[in-house]
Amino acid sequence: MYIIEEKKATNESYYVKTLRIDGKKDTVTTVYPRAVVLPYKKKTYYLLYNSDMQLDYDAFAYINITLSERSRNTMVRAHEALKFLEAFQELIGKNLADFLPEDITALKYFLHGYNPTGMVYEMHLLTVRSNATVNGYLSVYRRYLQYLKVAEHPLFDTTGSLTVIPAFKETSDHFKTETYRSSERKPSKPVEVPAYISVDEFLRVLEYVRKQDDLEAEIIIRLMYQCGMRLGEVLGLTADDLVMEDRNNLFTRDGYTYSDDFIPIAYIRNRVSDDYESQNAKSCLNVISRSQYKTSEYNQYFDGYQFVVVPQDLFDLIDQYINTAHTDARERSKASHDRYFKKTIADRVRDSEESEGENYYIFLNSVGTPLMKSSWNNKLRKIFEACNLEVDKRKRKNNLNHRFRHGYAMFNVQYCHVNEVELADLLRHKTTAAVKCYYKPTKSDQIALKTASLDEMYNQIPGLKRDDL
């Protein structure tokens, strides 16, 4: 019988494997793989080492080369999943490609943090993970096996049933995916309206930041609430992205019509110069080389870039902010001037025009360099508290920034009465599956509906209420 124990060292897990024979412990092995994140020349590399500090070259190539054009979140998830796989491989003395069905079962127990009985391995683990998390790791392992060119494996065995995913357009075919035998059952999650900023709450926040004369805060929250932008998309905006476009030359997806020939547009795209943690267009092509700027994929609408229409008054407000904040950052002092041109300049993804100045990120912090997510989040949290809006005290469950985007969605549902296809288009989603939650009645809607039902019952059945109460 083998005993596997999870222990902690500076918030990282390592494992002790002990062989127990006739009640006596023998042969103790310590398994301590390391997952290292290495920033180098504006790129981030993900490395995995085994307990002997030997680099896993297959994992390195898979994450940093094969997944290089995927989103950073995809690379981070793969890095995390393969770290646990590295540990488990060492613990049982097998490579993933050689796993048998019983090894997959033990792997799932290991990932879950369960302590099974009646197995070769007795596990005493500290970290517990959900079915959804374990399924995510198993999905990473399947793609990793495909990268390793392993054709047959227990992780590829299917049940023969299909899962249907709704299509974006009503006239399109639904997507069908296979159900894997090794996947864990996921309880059906109740569809709930996400936490969102109501119209009254938005006005409360807007009035507060205006009283504080915080032009930057007003612009950011309005871009999220009025235009449905994500925070990473807002912080990644550059001067080149804000343009007055001839509406007749725009690729129109939703039948927008405007009375004027030119409309203000904010383009959304990723750049090599972006700070991924703060400046990231989540649903656009992830770029790793400036040579990609000339490719058809990068210049393809929706996958390569996207755009939102910006109200004219907000567009003018952004121009006012640029004139004030950027002039101050450049002219405050020589040190500030040098810091500005070192940190604030952004890649230009098109050819420069004659006598055209540098491209630059729009939003700046107090020292005149690009505003980062952490600084903005601290400010927004204080704004919420000042406006008596609920914030998570311990576990961060409801993203404060995303509440504005949810508010944009709910405004369009409640006041503009858009359907699911139109809302998916406004939110720049590829399918309608992600927007169904906005059509679920809120708790206040449910209470009002049930109260109205009870009132109507008393109206229709006058004798229902007792006279002696």
TAVEN-V938192 format. One line per field, one symbol per residue. burial: # if it has 16 or more other C-alpha atoms within 10 Angstrom, else .. A space follows every 10 residues. Layout:
# TAVEN-V938192
burial->???
This chain:
# TAVEN-V938192
burial->.######... ..#######. .......... #####..... .....##### #.......## .###...#.# ##..#..##. ########## ##...##.#. ..##.##### #####..... #####..... #..##.#### ##.##..... ...###.... ......##.. .........# .##....... ..######.. ##.###.##. .....##### ########## ########## ##.#..#... .......... ..######## ######.### ########.. .##....##. .#.####### #..##.##.. ##..##..## .....##.## #..######. ........## ####...### ###..#...# #.##..#... #........# ########## ###....#.# ########## ##..#####. .......... .......... .........
